[in-house]
Structure formats: C-alpha cells, structure tokens
Amino acid sequence: MAAGLCLLAACSTTSLDEPGRAPVTDRSPRNGSASTAVTPPPGQENAGKPGYYTVRPGDTLTRIGLEQGQSPRDLARWNALDNPHLIEVGQVLRVVPPGRDPVAVSPGVMVTPVPMPAADARIKPRNLNDKAAEGAKPSTGLVDAEELAFAWPVSGALLERFDETRNKGVDIAGKAGDPVLAAADGRVVYAGAGLRGYGNLVILKHNNTYLTAYAHNQALLVKEDQNVRQGQKIAEMGSSDADRVKLHFEVRRQGKPVDPLKFLPSR
C-alpha cells in the first residue's frame, strides 16, 4: 500500500513552477488518451489582421511602440497587459487605438521647419491650464497636424546623417550636460533606459503621425505622460550606451524612421 501511495504521489507531480517552462494545457477528450497541447500565445485569433502585431524574438513593448508610432503605455492598456515587461514570442498585440480603422490611410501631414531659438530666447513651457482658464478644452499635449513645426533639439555640429539601414536618425555633437530641447509640442510617451542601443531615452508623441526620440542622455528631466512645449529642456546630453557624448535624434512618421534633416530648418 505504501508503495502504491508513493507511486500516486510521483504521478501527480507537475512542472508548472519550474523556471523557464510554460504551463501545458490538456485539451484531449476524457477517453483515456494522454495527448496534450501547448497553450498558444495570446491574441492568435488576430494574427495577420490590420492593426495587430506579432511579437518577434528580442522585442520589447518600448521597441514595438517606437516602431508602430505608439506609446508603450497605450499598448499595455489596449492589450490589458498586467505586466508590460512580460510579452512572449508569437503573442499578437493591438497596435492601433480601439475603435480606430486600422486600414485607413492617414493623409499627408506637412511639417514646417522653424529656426533654432537663441539660447536666451528659448520657448518657455506654457501653463497647460491657460486654455482651460479661457474656457477652451484643456490641452492633451498633442499638436494638430497643421500646427506642427520642428526645431533643432540641440545646436551642435552634425556628426552623422540619416541612413535607412545604418542610422535611423542623426547624431549631433555637444558637451556633457548640454540642454536637450523638445523639437515640438507633445507628450512624453517614454522616459527610461529600457531600449538597448539608445541609453537614456526620451520619446515624444506630437500627434497621431509623428514621434521624436532623443537618445544617449546623461539625465532625463521629464516623466511619462507629461506634456511639454517646444524648446522645453527635457534632458541633458550625455554618452549613455554610446561611444562619445552626442544626441541621437530620430523623427518617426507612423513609426517609420524618416530623415530628420527634411523636417528641421537649414542652418
């Protein structure tokens, strides 16, 4: 009898708590067969549909957000992710807002370059409650397409130009601690160091079309969901995850990197 009890206990042991192992769900009919099936990654019913993205090896929610032109926090909310740091290869994520037509083609958005303000004339952050005080709708931090205009985030020399395969933005020289300024009004959708190759990074969302990214900073001066104004100091230049002090600056249109020099004023 003791031997029988020991055998029963051994047969009832599972490996669900073993590190690195995924739970296995028994989907076989109760007819004595012993076949099992691995639970598929979440969202498989949406695989291949417009407005959805299938997670690949090496992906993080931050990288997906940058490449899809969305806030990582919004992605976590739209997909009901309890822990945004836990996504799995093959998982299918919604990458457009609920209710928005994922196949609608956004019209072209014109961006007007504006001159880099002088050091003593940089635009100061505006009180975001000003419009509310005037009876207008409070600002969301995002800019209407027709109002969007980019300015240089720093005034240093250009080190490296945009290259679609090698460099997804431009690299600009400077000294450690130099101010990094918001290129346009917008909302902070990421501030952290969780994206390999970018160091201390700030990502601003300006409207439903454009994001800008500011990488390799030594200090970040803004927080996620904070609204900022063009010319506002958002970081200090540094060399985090870089070979020298520099700002790596990207402009992304609907998640796709585009040449920032086509949007910045000549100098």
C-alpha positions in Angstrom: 0.0 0.0 0.0 2.9 2.4 0.9 4.5 1.7 -2.5 1.2 2.5 -4.2 0.8 5.8 -2.4 4.4 6.8 -3.4 3.7 5.9 -7.0 0.5 8.0 -6.9 2.3 11.0 -5.4 5.0 10.8 -8.1 2.4 10.7 -10.9 0.7 13.8 -9.6 3.8 16.0 -9.5 3.8 18.8 -12.2 6.5 21.1 -13.6 4.4 24.2 -13.8 6.6 26.0 -11.3 9.8 25.1 -13.0 11.7 28.2 -14.2 11.5 28.8 -17.9 8.7 26.3 -18.5 5.3 27.2 -19.7 2.1 25.6 -18.4 0.7 22.8 -20.6 -3.0 22.5 -21.0 -4.6 19.1 -21.6 -7.0 19.6 -24.5 -7.6 15.9 -25.1 -11.1 14.3 -24.6 -11.5 12.2 -21.5 -11.3 8.9 -23.3 -8.1 7.6 -21.9 -5.8 9.3 -24.4 -2.8 11.1 -23.0 -2.1 13.7 -25.7 -1.6 17.3 -24.6 -1.4 20.7 -26.4 0.7 23.7 -25.5 -1.4 26.8 -24.8 -0.9 29.2 -27.8 0.4 32.7 -27.2 -2.4 35.3 -26.5 -4.2 37.0 -29.4 -3.7 34.3 -32.0 -7.2 34.9 -33.3 -5.9 38.3 -34.6 -2.7 37.2 -36.2 -2.3 38.8 -39.6 -5.1 41.3 -39.2 -4.5 45.0 -39.9 -3.8 46.9 -36.7 -2.1 44.0 -35.0 1.5 43.0 -34.5 3.0 39.6 -33.8 5.8 39.7 -31.2 9.2 38.6 -32.5 12.4 37.4 -30.7 14.1 40.4 -29.0 11.0 42.6 -29.0 10.1 44.8 -26.1 7.0 46.9 -25.7 9.1 50.0 -25.9 10.6 49.0 -29.2 7.3 47.9 -30.6 5.8 51.3 -29.6 8.6 53.2 -31.3 8.3 51.2 -34.5 4.5 51.5 -34.5 4.3 55.1 -33.5 2.5 54.4 -30.3 3.1 54.9 -26.6 4.2 51.7 -24.8 1.8 52.6 -22.0 -1.1 52.8 -24.5 -0.1 49.4 -26.0 -0.2 47.9 -22.5 -3.6 49.4 -21.8 -5.1 48.4 -25.2 -3.9 44.8 -24.7 -4.8 44.5 -21.0 -1.2 43.6 -20.1 -0.9 43.3 -16.3 2.9 43.3 -16.6 4.2 45.2 -19.7 7.6 43.6 -19.3 6.2 40.2 -20.0 5.3 39.6 -23.6 6.1 36.4 -25.5 7.2 35.5 -29.0 4.2 34.8 -31.1 1.8 36.9 -29.0 -0.4 39.2 -31.1 -0.8 42.8 -29.9 -3.2 45.5 -30.9 -1.2 48.5 -32.1 -3.9 50.9 -33.1 -6.4 52.5 -30.7 -9.7 50.6 -30.2 -12.3 52.0 -32.5 -9.9 53.4 -35.0 -10.0 52.0 -38.5 -6.6 50.2 -38.9 -6.7 50.2 -42.7 -7.5 53.9 -43.1 -4.6 55.7 -44.7 -3.6 58.9 -42.9 -3.4 61.9 -45.2 0.0 63.5 -45.7 1.0 65.9 -42.9 3.1 68.9 -43.7 5.7 69.8 -41.1 7.1 73.3 -41.2 10.8 73.7 -40.1 11.3 76.5 -37.6 14.6 78.3 -36.7 16.5 77.1 -33.6 15.8 79.7 -30.9 18.7 81.6 -29.4 19.9 80.4 -26.0 18.4 83.4 -24.3 15.1 83.2 -26.3 14.2 79.6 -26.0 10.5 79.0 -25.7 9.5 78.5 -22.1 6.9 75.9 -21.0 3.4 77.3 -21.2 0.9 76.7 -18.4 -1.2 73.9 -19.9 -4.2 75.2 -18.0 -4.2 78.6 -19.8 -6.7 77.4 -22.4 -8.9 75.9 -19.8 -8.9 79.2 -17.9 -10.0 80.9 -21.1 -12.9 78.4 -21.4 -11.3 76.2 -24.1 -10.8 72.5 -23.9 -7.7 71.5 -21.8 -4.7 70.5 -23.8 -3.8 66.9 -24.3 -0.2 67.7 -25.1 -0.6 66.6 -28.8 -0.4 69.1 -31.7 -2.8 69.5 -34.6 -1.3 68.5 -37.9 -1.4 71.9 -39.4 0.3 73.4 -36.3 3.2 71.0 -36.1 6.7 72.6 -36.7 10.0 71.1 -35.7 13.1 73.0 -34.3 16.6 71.7 -33.7 16.8 69.9 -30.3 20.5 71.0 -29.8 22.8 73.4 -31.6 25.9 71.2 -32.0 27.6 70.1 -35.2 26.2 67.2 -37.2 28.2 64.1 -36.7 26.3 61.5 -38.7 23.4 61.8 -41.1 20.4 59.6 -41.5 20.9 56.3 -43.3 17.9 54.0 -43.6 19.9 50.8 -42.8 22.7 52.1 -40.6 21.4 55.1 -38.7 17.7 55.7 -38.1 18.2 59.4 -37.2 21.0 62.0 -37.0 23.8 62.3 -34.4 24.6 65.7 -33.1 27.7 66.8 -31.2 27.8 68.6 -27.9 29.2 68.6 -24.3 28.0 66.5 -21.4 25.2 68.4 -19.7 24.2 70.5 -22.7 20.4 71.0 -22.7 18.3 68.8 -25.0 15.1 70.6 -26.1 11.8 69.3 -27.3 11.7 69.7 -31.1 7.9 70.4 -30.9 5.0 70.4 -28.5 4.0 67.0 -27.4 3.5 64.4 -24.7 6.2 62.2 -23.2 5.4 58.6 -24.0 8.6 57.1 -22.8 11.4 58.2 -20.5 13.9 55.5 -19.4 16.8 53.2 -20.4 15.0 50.1 -21.4 15.8 50.1 -25.2 19.1 48.6 -26.0 21.4 50.9 -28.0 19.6 54.1 -27.0 20.8 54.7 -23.5 18.8 57.1 -21.5 16.0 57.9 -23.9 13.0 60.3 -24.2 10.2 59.7 -26.8 7.7 62.4 -27.5 4.4 61.9 -29.3 3.4 65.1 -31.2 0.2 63.8 -32.9 -1.2 60.6 -34.4 1.5 60.7 -37.1 4.8 61.9 -35.6 7.1 60.8 -32.8 10.6 62.1 -32.0 13.3 60.3 -30.0 16.2 61.7 -28.0 18.9 59.2 -27.1 22.2 58.8 -25.1 21.3 61.4 -22.5 23.1 61.6 -19.1 19.9 62.8 -17.3 16.2 62.8 -18.1 14.2 65.7 -16.9 10.7 64.7 -17.8 8.3 61.8 -16.9 5.9 59.7 -18.9 2.6 61.3 -19.7 4.0 64.8 -19.1 3.1 67.5 -21.6 6.0 69.5 -22.9 6.3 72.6 -25.1 8.7 73.2 -28.0 12.0 74.4 -26.7 11.5 73.0 -23.2 14.5 71.3 -21.7 13.7 67.6 -21.5 17.2 66.1 -20.9 20.9 66.7 -20.6 23.2 65.5 -23.3 25.5 62.5 -22.4 27.1 59.3 -23.7 24.9 56.6 -22.2 25.2 53.5 -24.4 27.3 55.5 -26.9 31.0 55.8 -27.8 31.0 59.6 -27.2 28.9 62.5 -26.0 26.2 63.1 -28.6 22.5 63.3 -29.1 20.9 60.7 -31.4 17.7 62.3 -32.7 15.0 60.5 -34.6 11.8 61.6 -36.3 9.3 58.8 -36.9 6.3 59.1 -39.2 3.7 56.5 -38.2 6.5 54.5 -36.6 8.8 54.6 -39.7 12.1 56.5 -39.3 12.5 59.4 -41.7 15.3 61.8 -42.3 15.2 64.5 -39.6 17.0 66.9 -41.9 13.9 67.1 -44.1 11.9 68.4 -41.2 14.5 70.7 -39.5 15.4 74.2 -40.7 18.6 74.6 -42.6 21.5 76.2 -40.8 
